């Protein structure tokens, strides 16, 4: 699927008062993305992230603080016409400062711009922090997939109308 390329660059003060820049992922960011990913115990690897970037560049955003990447969100566009959050993570030193929420808001604005009507995601049953964030942003639980993750944990499927 190819969409007209449109670069994002937003300077935002998060609700918790930290100044971040939200912009599109660029290749040299992969090292920081993988460092954050490893702290966050997500299931991705660099090859997969770069493949998703090639597939839909506008769907991969990073948050930067003082020229350092401190978080990222990766979305995919399945053929069914919805958006899907593939991964979201914030450097553990910067969690709880509103960066995750800011990344999601920026991601949803990208989806709205191309007239996507709703967004789906999967979240680990044990990840109550992320579930709280998603619920506070209007996501509702719509299903459960047992053994979804490599380590056998199940996933709650959540959906939000944009
Ligand atoms: C989930 C994650 C991305 C949230 O990012 P963040 O920048 O820390 O989140 P924010 O500061 O924007 O907080 C947003 C909301 O998340 C929830 N939250 C954040 N930290 C929390 C904590 N320690 N305990 C409980 N809820 C918490 C709250 O609902 C918070 O809203 P509030 O501040 O209005 O109460 C981050 O914790 C992370 O990277 N976790 C590891 C990777 C991960 O789990 N990704 C999601 C996979 S589905």
Backbone and ligand atoms as CSV (ligand in chain L), in Angstrom:
chain,resi,resn,atom,element,x,y,z
A,1,UNK,N,N,0.847,-1.188,0.000
A,1,UNK,CA,C,0.000,0.000,0.000
A,1,UNK,C,C,0.889,1.247,0.000
A,2,UNK,N,N,0.604,2.210,-0.846
A,2,UNK,CA,C,1.471,3.391,-0.789
A,2,UNK,C,C,0.617,4.645,-0.633
A,3,UNK,N,N,1.073,5.512,0.240
A,3,UNK,CA,C,0.380,6.757,0.523
A,3,UNK,C,C,1.322,7.892,0.199
A,4,UNK,N,N,0.747,9.012,-0.184
A,4,UNK,CA,C,1.564,10.180,-0.468
A,4,UNK,C,C,2.392,10.515,0.797
A,5,UNK,N,N,3.680,10.715,0.577
A,5,UNK,CA,C,4.541,10.956,1.720
A,5,UNK,C,C,4.312,12.354,2.286
A,6,UNK,N,N,4.093,12.421,3.589
A,6,UNK,CA,C,3.891,13.715,4.236
A,6,UNK,C,C,4.634,13.677,5.557
A,7,UNK,N,N,5.618,14.535,5.721
A,7,UNK,CA,C,6.412,14.461,6.940
A,7,UNK,C,C,5.740,15.175,8.086
A,8,UNK,N,N,5.894,14.562,9.264
A,8,UNK,CA,C,5.343,15.189,10.452
A,8,UNK,C,C,6.484,15.805,11.249
A,9,UNK,N,N,6.256,16.982,11.767
A,9,UNK,CA,C,7.187,17.527,12.754
A,9,UNK,C,C,6.403,18.427,13.704
A,10,UNK,N,N,6.191,17.910,14.902
A,10,UNK,CA,C,5.377,18.623,15.888
A,10,UNK,C,C,6.228,18.909,17.115
A,11,UNK,N,N,6.154,20.119,17.617
A,11,UNK,CA,C,6.799,20.386,18.909
A,11,UNK,C,C,5.694,20.489,19.938
A,12,UNK,N,N,5.796,19.663,20.979
A,12,UNK,CA,C,4.694,19.542,21.924
A,12,UNK,C,C,5.222,19.625,23.348
A,13,UNK,N,N,4.440,20.303,24.206
A,13,UNK,CA,C,4.703,20.195,25.645
A,13,UNK,C,C,3.677,19.176,26.141
A,14,UNK,N,N,4.133,18.066,26.700
A,14,UNK,CA,C,3.179,17.033,27.118
A,14,UNK,C,C,2.353,17.546,28.299
A,15,UNK,N,N,1.263,16.817,28.596
A,15,UNK,CA,C,0.403,17.227,29.716
A,15,UNK,C,C,1.201,17.277,31.020
A,16,UNK,N,N,2.307,16.537,31.071
A,16,UNK,CA,C,3.137,16.533,32.297
A,16,UNK,C,C,4.290,17.535,32.206
A,17,UNK,N,N,4.286,18.344,31.127
A,17,UNK,CA,C,5.214,19.472,31.081
A,17,UNK,C,C,6.579,19.211,30.465
A,18,UNK,N,N,6.753,18.108,29.723
A,18,UNK,CA,C,8.068,17.981,29.086
A,18,UNK,C,C,7.985,18.283,27.581
A,19,UNK,N,N,9.024,18.942,27.089
A,19,UNK,CA,C,9.034,19.393,25.692
A,19,UNK,C,C,9.587,18.281,24.812
A,20,UNK,N,N,8.777,17.830,23.848
A,20,UNK,CA,C,9.251,16.802,22.922
A,20,UNK,C,C,8.946,17.204,21.491
A,21,UNK,N,N,9.738,16.641,20.610
A,21,UNK,CA,C,9.441,16.794,19.179
A,21,UNK,C,C,8.950,15.436,18.689
A,22,UNK,N,N,7.841,15.451,17.956
A,22,UNK,CA,C,7.345,14.220,17.335
A,22,UNK,C,C,7.649,14.345,15.841
A,23,UNK,N,N,8.344,13.360,15.311
A,23,UNK,CA,C,8.681,13.408,13.886
A,23,UNK,C,C,8.690,12.005,13.316
A,24,UNK,N,N,8.807,11.916,11.992
A,24,UNK,CA,C,8.881,10.607,11.357
A,24,UNK,C,C,10.196,9.915,11.717
A,25,UNK,N,N,10.128,8.606,11.831
A,25,UNK,CA,C,11.335,7.784,12.015
A,25,UNK,C,C,12.261,7.975,10.817
A,26,UNK,N,N,13.569,7.979,11.107
A,26,UNK,CA,C,14.573,7.945,10.032
A,26,UNK,C,C,15.535,6.805,10.338
A,27,UNK,N,N,16.142,6.261,9.284
A,27,UNK,CA,C,16.987,5.066,9.433
A,27,UNK,C,C,17.969,5.099,10.618
A,28,UNK,N,N,18.701,6.223,10.829
A,28,UNK,CA,C,19.674,6.213,11.931
A,28,UNK,C,C,19.029,6.069,13.317
A,29,UNK,N,N,17.701,6.251,13.392
A,29,UNK,CA,C,17.011,6.118,14.685
A,29,UNK,C,C,16.907,4.667,15.136
A,30,UNK,N,N,17.207,3.727,14.243
A,30,UNK,CA,C,16.930,2.324,14.564
A,30,UNK,C,C,17.692,1.862,15.813
A,31,UNK,N,N,18.908,2.402,16.015
A,31,UNK,CA,C,19.702,1.977,17.177
A,31,UNK,C,C,18.969,2.329,18.495
A,32,UNK,N,N,18.455,3.568,18.575
A,32,UNK,CA,C,17.737,3.989,19.791
A,32,UNK,C,C,16.407,3.233,19.921
A,33,UNK,N,N,15.752,3.033,18.777
A,33,UNK,CA,C,14.477,2.304,18.818
A,33,UNK,C,C,14.717,0.902,19.398
A,34,UNK,N,N,15.797,0.241,18.980
A,34,UNK,CA,C,16.059,-1.103,19.480
A,34,UNK,C,C,16.460,-1.093,20.955
A,35,UNK,N,N,17.171,-0.035,21.384
A,35,UNK,CA,C,17.513,0.058,22.821
A,35,UNK,C,C,16.234,0.163,23.661
A,36,UNK,N,N,15.313,0.993,23.197
A,36,UNK,CA,C,14.054,1.197,23.938
A,36,UNK,C,C,13.211,-0.076,23.874
A,37,UNK,N,N,13.185,-0.687,22.713
A,37,UNK,CA,C,12.442,-1.940,22.521
A,37,UNK,C,C,12.951,-3.020,23.477
A,38,UNK,N,N,14.297,-3.118,23.624
A,38,UNK,CA,C,14.862,-4.146,24.499
A,38,UNK,C,C,14.506,-3.910,25.965
A,39,UNK,N,N,14.469,-2.631,26.374
A,39,UNK,CA,C,14.048,-2.330,27.756
A,39,UNK,C,C,12.580,-2.681,27.974
A,40,UNK,N,N,11.830,-2.701,26.891
A,40,UNK,CA,C,10.374,-2.766,26.999
A,40,UNK,C,C,9.823,-4.167,26.785
A,41,UNK,N,N,10.696,-5.118,26.463
A,41,UNK,CA,C,10.296,-6.506,26.248
A,41,UNK,C,C,9.172,-6.657,25.238
A,42,UNK,N,N,9.280,-5.913,24.149
A,42,UNK,CA,C,8.326,-6.116,23.056
A,42,UNK,C,C,8.861,-7.287,22.222
A,43,UNK,N,N,8.115,-7.721,21.202
A,43,UNK,CA,C,8.515,-8.911,20.447
A,43,UNK,C,C,9.222,-8.595,19.133
A,44,UNK,N,N,9.520,-7.332,18.854
A,44,UNK,CA,C,10.037,-6.978,17.526
A,44,UNK,C,C,11.539,-7.178,17.380
A,45,UNK,N,N,12.026,-7.099,16.152
A,45,UNK,CA,C,13.470,-7.030,15.933
A,45,UNK,C,C,13.719,-5.969,14.864
A,46,UNK,N,N,15.004,-5.570,14.707
A,46,UNK,CA,C,15.323,-4.433,13.843
A,46,UNK,C,C,14.845,-4.667,12.414
A,47,UNK,N,N,15.006,-5.897,11.947
A,47,UNK,CA,C,14.612,-6.204,10.566
A,47,UNK,C,C,13.115,-5.947,10.351
A,48,UNK,N,N,12.331,-6.402,11.323
A,48,UNK,CA,C,10.881,-6.219,11.223
A,48,UNK,C,C,10.516,-4.725,11.264
A,49,UNK,N,N,11.144,-3.968,12.171
A,49,UNK,CA,C,10.840,-2.536,12.237
A,49,UNK,C,C,11.180,-1.837,10.920
A,50,UNK,N,N,12.310,-2.226,10.332
A,50,UNK,CA,C,12.699,-1.563,9.077
A,50,UNK,C,C,11.756,-1.965,7.939
A,51,UNK,N,N,11.289,-3.209,7.974
A,51,UNK,CA,C,10.303,-3.650,6.967
A,51,UNK,C,C,9.016,-2.837,7.086
A,52,UNK,N,N,8.552,-2.634,8.333
A,52,UNK,CA,C,7.305,-1.878,8.544
A,52,UNK,C,C,7.492,-0.426,8.115
A,53,UNK,N,N,8.687,0.099,8.350
A,53,UNK,CA,C,9.010,1.465,7.919
A,53,UNK,C,C,8.930,1.569,6.398
A,54,UNK,N,N,9.491,0.573,5.708
A,54,UNK,CA,C,9.450,0.596,4.237
A,54,UNK,C,C,8.015,0.506,3.734
A,55,UNK,N,N,7.194,-0.265,4.452
A,55,UNK,CA,C,5.808,-0.458,4.024
A,55,UNK,C,C,4.972,0.809,4.156
A,56,UNK,N,N,5.156,1.518,5.279
A,56,UNK,CA,C,4.353,2.728,5.493
A,56,UNK,C,C,5.112,3.700,6.386
A,57,UNK,N,N,5.901,4.574,5.742
A,57,UNK,CA,C,6.820,5.451,6.481
A,57,UNK,C,C,6.105,6.407,7.416
A,58,UNK,N,N,4.933,6.907,6.994
A,58,UNK,CA,C,4.204,7.886,7.823
A,58,UNK,C,C,3.677,7.253,9.105
A,59,UNK,N,N,3.642,5.923,9.141
A,59,UNK,CA,C,3.091,5.231,10.311
A,59,UNK,C,C,4.110,4.991,11.416
A,60,UNK,N,N,5.339,5.431,11.216
A,60,UNK,CA,C,6.405,5.180,12.200
A,60,UNK,C,C,6.900,6.539,12.714
A,61,UNK,N,N,6.541,6.856,13.953
A,61,UNK,CA,C,6.888,8.156,14.537
A,61,UNK,C,C,7.804,7.971,15.743
A,62,UNK,N,N,8.662,8.964,15.961
A,62,UNK,CA,C,9.491,8.937,17.171
A,62,UNK,C,C,9.262,10.223,17.959
A,63,UNK,N,N,9.506,10.130,19.275
A,63,UNK,CA,C,9.507,11.311,20.136
A,63,UNK,C,C,10.957,11.592,20.486
A,64,UNK,N,N,11.329,12.862,20.363
A,64,UNK,CA,C,12.711,13.238,20.599
A,64,UNK,C,C,12.753,14.300,21.688
A,65,UNK,N,N,13.697,14.163,22.596
A,65,UNK,CA,C,13.914,15.212,23.607
A,65,UNK,C,C,15.379,15.617,23.498
A,66,UNK,N,N,15.607,16.885,23.265
A,66,UNK,CA,C,16.984,17.377,23.098
A,66,UNK,C,C,17.793,16.485,22.160
A,67,UNK,N,N,17.233,16.253,20.961
A,67,UNK,CA,C,17.906,15.486,19.903
A,67,UNK,C,C,18.145,14.007,20.225
A,68,UNK,N,N,17.483,13.496,21.235
A,68,UNK,CA,C,17.628,12.078,21.569
A,68,UNK,C,C,16.261,11.411,21.483
A,69,UNK,N,N,16.208,10.285,20.769
A,69,UNK,CA,C,14.935,9.569,20.647
A,69,UNK,C,C,14.602,8.928,21.991
A,70,UNK,N,N,13.392,9.234,22.502
A,70,UNK,CA,C,13.007,8.690,23.820
A,70,UNK,C,C,11.732,7.842,23.745
A,71,UNK,N,N,11.179,7.703,22.537
A,71,UNK,CA,C,9.999,6.855,22.407
A,71,UNK,C,C,9.610,6.714,20.952
A,72,UNK,N,N,8.751,5.725,20.684
A,72,UNK,CA,C,8.317,5.529,19.297
A,72,UNK,C,C,6.956,4.842,19.259
A,73,UNK,N,N,6.297,5.033,18.134
A,73,UNK,CA,C,5.053,4.301,17.859
A,73,UNK,C,C,5.117,3.825,16.408
A,74,UNK,N,N,4.703,2.581,16.212
A,74,UNK,CA,C,4.681,2.026,14.852
A,74,UNK,C,C,3.269,1.550,14.556
A,75,UNK,N,N,2.729,2.023,13.450
A,75,UNK,CA,C,1.391,1.578,13.045
A,75,UNK,C,C,1.489,0.814,11.731
A,76,UNK,N,N,0.509,-0.068,11.522
A,76,UNK,CA,C,0.396,-0.746,10.232
A,76,UNK,C,C,-1.019,-0.529,9.714
A,77,UNK,N,N,-1.172,-0.730,8.422
A,77,UNK,CA,C,-2.489,-0.560,7.799
A,77,UNK,C,C,-2.896,-1.873,7.156
A,78,UNK,N,N,-3.582,-2.749,7.904
A,78,UNK,CA,C,-4.024,-3.999,7.290
A,78,UNK,C,C,-5.010,-3.702,6.168
A,79,UNK,N,N,-5.196,-4.650,5.225
A,79,UNK,CA,C,-6.051,-4.378,4.065
A,79,UNK,C,C,-7.514,-4.121,4.420
A,80,UNK,N,N,-7.916,-4.493,5.641
A,80,UNK,CA,C,-9.323,-4.315,6.043
A,80,UNK,C,C,-9.705,-2.854,6.218
A,81,UNK,N,N,-8.717,-1.954,6.162
A,81,UNK,CA,C,-9.051,-0.532,6.207
A,81,UNK,C,C,-9.055,0.089,7.576
A,82,UNK,N,N,-8.594,-0.679,8.588
A,82,UNK,CA,C,-8.447,-0.054,9.894
A,82,UNK,C,C,-6.970,0.239,10.122
A,83,UNK,N,N,-6.664,1.041,11.152
A,83,UNK,CA,C,-5.276,1.221,11.542
A,83,UNK,C,C,-4.967,0.273,12.675
A,84,UNK,N,N,-3.700,-0.085,12.829
A,84,UNK,CA,C,-3.338,-0.951,13.953
A,84,UNK,C,C,-2.047,-0.443,14.583
A,85,UNK,N,N,-2.056,-0.333,15.894
A,85,UNK,CA,C,-0.821,0.050,16.591
A,85,UNK,C,C,-0.011,-1.230,16.756
A,86,UNK,N,N,1.131,-1.284,16.080
A,86,UNK,CA,C,1.973,-2.477,16.159
A,86,UNK,C,C,2.868,-2.417,17.396
A,87,UNK,N,N,3.402,-1.236,17.692
A,87,UNK,CA,C,4.284,-1.117,18.859
A,87,UNK,C,C,4.277,0.320,19.379
A,88,UNK,N,N,4.403,0.429,20.691
A,88,UNK,CA,C,4.500,1.739,21.353
A,88,UNK,C,C,5.435,1.547,22.540
A,89,UNK,N,N,6.443,2.376,22.646
A,89,UNK,CA,C,7.321,2.265,23.821
A,89,UNK,C,C,8.011,3.590,24.094
A,90,UNK,N,N,8.268,3.803,25.372
A,90,UNK,CA,C,8.956,5.015,25.825
A,90,UNK,C,C,10.154,4.558,26.663
A,91,UNK,N,N,11.282,5.211,26.485
A,91,UNK,CA,C,12.487,4.947,27.281
A,91,UNK,C,C,12.085,4.945,28.755
A,92,UNK,N,N,12.530,3.935,29.496
A,92,UNK,CA,C,12.068,3.780,30.886
A,92,UNK,C,C,12.390,5.010,31.743
A,93,UNK,N,N,13.435,5.773,31.369
A,93,UNK,CA,C,13.775,6.973,32.157
A,93,UNK,C,C,12.770,8.104,31.965
A,94,UNK,N,N,11.930,8.002,30.921
A,94,UNK,CA,C,11.012,9.107,30.601
A,94,UNK,C,C,9.548,8.691,30.689
A,95,UNK,N,N,9.288,7.547,31.314
A,95,UNK,CA,C,7.879,7.113,31.397
A,95,UNK,C,C,7.117,7.948,32.418
A,96,UNK,N,N,5.807,8.000,32.233
A,96,UNK,CA,C,4.971,8.731,33.184
A,96,UNK,C,C,5.019,10.237,32.992
A,97,UNK,N,N,5.583,10.684,31.859
A,97,UNK,CA,C,5.695,12.136,31.618
A,97,UNK,C,C,4.829,12.587,30.449
A,98,UNK,N,N,3.947,11.699,30.018
A,98,UNK,CA,C,3.015,12.076,28.962
A,98,UNK,C,C,3.517,11.822,27.544
A,99,UNK,N,N,4.668,11.149,27.418
A,99,UNK,CA,C,5.230,10.944,26.075
A,99,UNK,C,C,4.429,9.883,25.297
A,100,UNK,N,N,4.050,8.804,25.976
A,100,UNK,CA,C,3.275,7.743,25.314
A,100,UNK,C,C,1.959,8.290,24.783
A,101,UNK,N,N,1.281,9.052,25.629
A,101,UNK,CA,C,-0.011,9.628,25.210
A,101,UNK,C,C,0.187,10.581,24.023
A,102,UNK,N,N,1.255,11.360,24.057
A,102,UNK,CA,C,1.526,12.317,22.972
A,102,UNK,C,C,1.814,11.572,21.658
A,103,UNK,N,N,2.586,10.485,21.745
A,103,UNK,CA,C,2.876,9.696,20.531
A,103,UNK,C,C,1.585,9.113,19.944
A,104,UNK,N,N,0.713,8.601,20.821
A,104,UNK,CA,C,-0.533,8.022,20.315
A,104,UNK,C,C,-1.413,9.082,19.650
A,105,UNK,N,N,-1.493,10.257,20.283
A,105,UNK,CA,C,-2.324,11.331,19.694
A,105,UNK,C,C,-1.810,11.685,18.303
A,106,UNK,N,N,-0.475,11.775,18.168
A,106,UNK,CA,C,0.105,12.109,16.859
A,106,UNK,C,C,-0.200,10.990,15.853
A,107,UNK,N,N,-0.098,9.744,16.316
A,107,UNK,CA,C,-0.372,8.611,15.433
A,107,UNK,C,C,-1.816,8.653,14.939
A,108,UNK,N,N,-2.749,8.977,15.846
A,108,UNK,CA,C,-4.156,9.014,15.438
A,108,UNK,C,C,-4.410,10.143,14.446
A,109,UNK,N,N,-3.660,11.232,14.578
A,109,UNK,CA,C,-3.876,12.324,13.616
A,109,UNK,C,C,-3.417,11.887,12.224
A,110,UNK,N,N,-2.388,11.041,12.159
A,110,UNK,CA,C,-1.952,10.512,10.857
A,110,UNK,C,C,-3.070,9.643,10.260
A,111,UNK,N,N,-3.670,8.806,11.096
A,111,UNK,CA,C,-4.744,7.922,10.598
A,111,UNK,C,C,-5.961,8.727,10.140
A,112,UNK,N,N,-6.314,9.749,10.933
A,112,UNK,CA,C,-7.489,10.568,10.573
A,112,UNK,C,C,-7.274,11.262,9.242
A,113,UNK,N,N,-6.034,11.711,9.033
A,113,UNK,CA,C,-5.722,12.445,7.808
A,113,UNK,C,C,-5.999,11.603,6.564
A,114,UNK,N,N,-5.820,10.282,6.694
A,114,UNK,CA,C,-6.079,9.419,5.524
A,114,UNK,C,C,-7.420,8.692,5.671
A,115,UNK,N,N,-8.280,9.284,6.549
A,115,UNK,CA,C,-9.685,8.851,6.657
A,115,UNK,C,C,-9.868,7.419,7.165
A,116,UNK,N,N,-8.955,7.003,8.042
A,116,UNK,CA,C,-9.139,5.699,8.691
A,116,UNK,C,C,-10.118,5.906,9.848
A,117,UNK,N,N,-11.114,5.015,9.956
A,117,UNK,CA,C,-12.200,5.250,10.905
A,117,UNK,C,C,-11.980,4.675,12.290
A,118,UNK,N,N,-11.144,3.625,12.382
A,118,UNK,CA,C,-10.884,3.092,13.718
A,118,UNK,C,C,-9.530,2.417,13.796
A,119,UNK,N,N,-9.094,2.243,15.034
A,119,UNK,CA,C,-7.758,1.702,15.259
A,119,UNK,C,C,-7.846,0.551,16.263
A,120,UNK,N,N,-7.042,-0.468,16.003
A,120,UNK,CA,C,-7.028,-1.669,16.844
A,120,UNK,C,C,-5.644,-1.857,17.438
A,121,UNK,N,N,-5.585,-2.563,18.538
A,121,UNK,CA,C,-4.282,-2.969,19.059
A,121,UNK,C,C,-4.440,-4.188,19.963
A,122,UNK,N,N,-3.313,-4.849,20.195
A,122,UNK,CA,C,-3.280,-5.959,21.145
A,122,UNK,C,C,-2.389,-5.537,22.301
A,123,UNK,N,N,-2.754,-5.953,23.499
A,123,UNK,CA,C,-1.939,-5.614,24.672
A,123,UNK,C,C,-1.892,-6.833,25.602
A,124,UNK,N,N,-0.709,-7.038,26.204
A,124,UNK,CA,C,-0.555,-8.173,27.114
A,124,UNK,C,C,-1.546,-8.074,28.272
A,125,UNK,N,N,-2.083,-9.214,28.684
A,125,UNK,CA,C,-3.012,-9.253,29.816
A,125,UNK,C,C,-2.362,-8.615,31.048
A,126,UNK,N,N,-1.052,-8.836,31.217
A,126,UNK,CA,C,-0.365,-8.330,32.418
A,126,UNK,C,C,-0.004,-6.844,32.325
A,127,UNK,N,N,-0.153,-6.236,31.154
A,127,UNK,CA,C,0.326,-4.853,30.978
A,127,UNK,C,C,-0.754,-3.836,31.346
A,128,UNK,N,N,-0.968,-3.721,32.657
A,128,UNK,CA,C,-2.062,-2.863,33.117
A,128,UNK,C,C,-1.770,-1.374,32.886
A,129,UNK,N,N,-0.477,-1.006,32.854
A,129,UNK,CA,C,-0.132,0.403,32.600
A,129,UNK,C,C,-0.607,0.797,31.200
A,130,UNK,N,N,-0.247,-0.009,30.208
A,130,UNK,CA,C,-0.663,0.305,28.835
A,130,UNK,C,C,-2.188,0.245,28.707
A,131,UNK,N,N,-2.816,-0.756,29.356
A,131,UNK,CA,C,-4.288,-0.850,29.260
A,131,UNK,C,C,-4.942,0.406,29.819
A,132,UNK,N,N,-4.377,0.915,30.908
A,132,UNK,CA,C,-4.935,2.131,31.510
A,132,UNK,C,C,-4.821,3.315,30.550
A,133,UNK,N,N,-3.649,3.421,29.926
A,133,UNK,CA,C,-3.439,4.491,28.941
A,133,UNK,C,C,-4.455,4.359,27.799
A,134,UNK,N,N,-4.575,3.154,27.238
A,134,UNK,CA,C,-5.480,2.972,26.094
A,134,UNK,C,C,-6.930,3.273,26.485
A,135,UNK,N,N,-7.350,2.788,27.663
A,135,UNK,CA,C,-8.746,3.051,28.085
A,135,UNK,C,C,-8.972,4.541,28.257
A,136,UNK,N,N,-7.975,5.227,28.801
A,136,UNK,CA,C,-8.149,6.674,29.016
A,136,UNK,C,C,-8.214,7.424,27.696
A,137,UNK,N,N,-7.765,6.758,26.610
A,137,UNK,CA,C,-7.830,7.410,25.296
A,137,UNK,C,C,-9.023,6.930,24.479
A,138,UNK,N,N,-9.907,6.185,25.115
A,138,UNK,CA,C,-11.144,5.797,24.428
A,138,UNK,C,C,-11.140,4.406,23.818
A,139,UNK,N,N,-10.123,3.610,24.075
A,139,UNK,CA,C,-10.136,2.230,23.570
A,139,UNK,C,C,-11.069,1.376,24.430
A,140,UNK,N,N,-11.754,0.431,23.774
A,140,UNK,CA,C,-12.567,-0.523,24.534
A,140,UNK,C,C,-12.129,-1.940,24.175
A,141,UNK,N,N,-12.262,-2.835,25.139
A,141,UNK,CA,C,-11.870,-4.230,24.896
A,141,UNK,C,C,-12.879,-4.877,23.968
A,142,UNK,N,N,-12.366,-5.555,22.921
A,142,UNK,CA,C,-13.312,-6.240,22.027
A,142,UNK,C,C,-12.994,-7.728,21.884
A,143,UNK,N,N,-11.916,-8.186,22.495
A,143,UNK,CA,C,-11.617,-9.612,22.367
A,143,UNK,C,C,-10.385,-10.019,23.125
A,144,UNK,N,N,-10.115,-11.314,23.046
A,144,UNK,CA,C,-8.968,-11.887,23.738
A,144,UNK,C,C,-8.377,-12.969,22.846
A,145,UNK,N,N,-7.036,-12.948,22.695
A,145,UNK,CA,C,-6.371,-13.987,21.891
A,145,UNK,C,C,-5.411,-14.751,22.801
A,146,UNK,N,N,-5.739,-16.024,23.127
A,146,UNK,CA,C,-4.831,-16.767,23.999
A,146,UNK,C,C,-3.499,-17.040,23.297
A,147,UNK,N,N,-2.417,-17.143,24.042
A,147,UNK,CA,C,-1.077,-17.489,23.511
A,147,UNK,C,C,-0.644,-16.570,22.366
A,148,UNK,N,N,-0.999,-15.299,22.428
A,148,UNK,CA,C,-0.683,-14.379,21.314
A,148,UNK,C,C,0.814,-14.075,21.250
A,149,UNK,N,N,1.455,-13.951,22.409
A,149,UNK,CA,C,2.869,-13.555,22.431
A,149,UNK,C,C,3.772,-14.786,22.453
A,150,UNK,N,N,5.050,-14.542,22.027
A,150,UNK,CA,C,6.018,-15.647,21.909
A,150,UNK,C,C,6.154,-16.448,23.200
A,151,UNK,N,N,6.018,-15.746,24.350
A,151,UNK,CA,C,6.183,-16.458,25.620
A,151,UNK,C,C,4.881,-17.102,26.105
A,152,UNK,N,N,3.840,-17.089,25.269
A,152,UNK,CA,C,2.596,-17.786,25.601
A,152,UNK,C,C,1.538,-16.917,26.263
A,153,UNK,N,N,1.880,-15.662,26.596
A,153,UNK,CA,C,0.868,-14.812,27.239
A,153,UNK,C,C,-0.234,-14.419,26.244
A,154,UNK,N,N,-1.436,-14.272,26.761
A,154,UNK,CA,C,-2.563,-13.884,25.914
A,154,UNK,C,C,-2.626,-12.375,25.705
A,155,UNK,N,N,-3.368,-11.979,24.656
A,155,UNK,CA,C,-3.526,-10.554,24.357
A,155,UNK,C,C,-4.982,-10.131,24.468
A,156,UNK,N,N,-5.181,-8.944,25.028
A,156,UNK,CA,C,-6.498,-8.305,24.987
A,156,UNK,C,C,-6.504,-7.466,23.711
A,157,UNK,N,N,-7.580,-7.582,22.922
A,157,UNK,CA,C,-7.696,-6.782,21.705
A,157,UNK,C,C,-8.555,-5.571,22.041
A,158,UNK,N,N,-8.067,-4.385,21.674
A,158,UNK,CA,C,-8.800,-3.153,21.976
A,158,UNK,C,C,-9.039,-2.354,20.694
A,159,UNK,N,N,-10.112,-1.591,20.703
A,159,UNK,CA,C,-10.495,-0.844,19.501
A,159,UNK,C,C,-10.941,0.551,19.899
A,160,UNK,N,N,-10.598,1.505,19.036
A,160,UNK,CA,C,-11.045,2.887,19.280
A,160,UNK,C,C,-11.568,3.474,17.963
A,161,UNK,N,N,-12.700,4.140,18.054
A,161,UNK,CA,C,-13.218,4.859,16.898
A,161,UNK,C,C,-12.491,6.199,16.856
A,162,UNK,N,N,-12.028,6.561,15.663
A,162,UNK,CA,C,-11.224,7.797,15.571
A,162,UNK,C,C,-12.108,9.026,15.356
L,1,LIG,C1,C,2.956,1.996,27.949
L,1,LIG,C2,C,3.926,3.164,27.771
L,1,LIG,C3,C,4.243,3.350,26.293
L,1,LIG,C4,C,3.245,4.441,28.328
L,1,LIG,O1,O,4.100,5.533,28.027
L,1,LIG,P1,P,4.293,6.739,29.065
L,1,LIG,O2,O,4.982,7.827,28.375
L,1,LIG,O3,O,4.890,6.232,30.318
L,1,LIG,O4,O,2.758,7.096,29.341
L,1,LIG,P2,P,2.161,8.532,29.719
L,1,LIG,O5,O,3.082,9.237,30.649
L,1,LIG,O6,O,1.758,9.208,28.480
L,1,LIG,O7,O,0.928,8.088,30.595
L,1,LIG,C5,C,-0.312,7.878,30.033
L,1,LIG,C6,C,-1.193,7.058,30.955
L,1,LIG,O8,O,-0.643,5.749,31.132
L,1,LIG,C7,C,-0.968,5.289,32.447
L,1,LIG,N1,N,0.257,5.146,33.204
L,1,LIG,C8,C,1.489,5.623,32.887
L,1,LIG,N2,N,2.386,5.236,33.810
L,1,LIG,C9,C,1.714,4.508,34.727
L,1,LIG,C10,C,2.078,3.801,35.917
L,1,LIG,N3,N,3.340,3.759,36.354
L,1,LIG,N4,N,1.114,3.128,36.567
L,1,LIG,C11,C,-0.168,3.129,36.139
L,1,LIG,N5,N,-0.585,3.782,35.020
L,1,LIG,C12,C,0.349,4.451,34.338
L,1,LIG,C13,C,-1.836,6.360,33.059
L,1,LIG,O9,O,-3.186,6.082,32.701
L,1,LIG,C14,C,-1.357,7.596,32.345
L,1,LIG,O10,O,-2.306,8.616,32.326
L,1,LIG,P3,P,-2.307,9.721,33.503
L,1,LIG,O11,O,-0.894,10.217,33.599
L,1,LIG,O12,O,-3.270,10.735,32.999
L,1,LIG,O13,O,-2.717,8.985,34.727
L,1,LIG,C15,C,5.242,2.947,28.569
L,1,LIG,O14,O,4.925,2.617,29.888
L,1,LIG,C16,C,6.124,1.850,27.997
L,1,LIG,O15,O,6.973,2.080,27.133
L,1,LIG,N6,N,5.939,0.614,28.467
L,1,LIG,C17,C,6.715,-0.524,27.938
L,1,LIG,C18,C,6.265,-0.907,26.553
L,1,LIG,C19,C,4.784,-1.188,26.488
L,1,LIG,O16,O,4.203,-1.769,27.409
L,1,LIG,N7,N,4.164,-0.795,25.377
L,1,LIG,C20,C,2.766,-1.022,25.116
L,1,LIG,C21,C,2.637,-2.362,24.458
L,1,LIG,S1,S,0.935,-2.669,24.026
